[in-house]
Amino acid sequence: MAVVQEPVYAHHFLFGHRLEVLKERSGRGPAHVVVALPDGRPRAVRMASTDLAETPITSRPNAADLPRISARTLIPLMQHLSASLSLRREGDSR
């Protein structure tokens, strides 16, 4: 069970409620945990907003728990970085 503890949002409807942490992975990334709302629906909540954030992480993350990035995303990023670096090198050589 996790307790939502976000004083900034003290008026949030989940503040102070005990919620069951579900085993499913959040699509929002490793900074979020999936909890069961009082009506049973799952919801991703920032881990920093719960008492789970106080627990130190001692083990390495499981590769299956890490967000996946497709090659379709990485290739254009690599091309952009390469172009930016080559432009920077041209500017430095002048």
C-alpha positions, 0 to 999 in steps of 0.5 A: 500500500502507498500513501499519497503524500504531496503537501503541495496538492493537499486538496487532491482527492487522493491525498492521505488515502492508502492505495494498493500498488499494482504490479503493472508497469506504468507507461509514464516511465520508472518515476511513476507507480500504478495504483488502484483507485478506490473504485478499482481503476488503475492510475499512474502516480508519481512515485515522489508523491507517495511514501514509496519515494522514501525507500532507497533503491538498492538494486539495479533496475531490471531491463524489462522495467526500463522504458523502451526507445525505438530505433526510429527515434534514436536514428534521427536523434543521432543524425541531428547530433552528428549534424550539430557537432559537424557544424560546431567543428566547422565554426571552431576551425574558422 
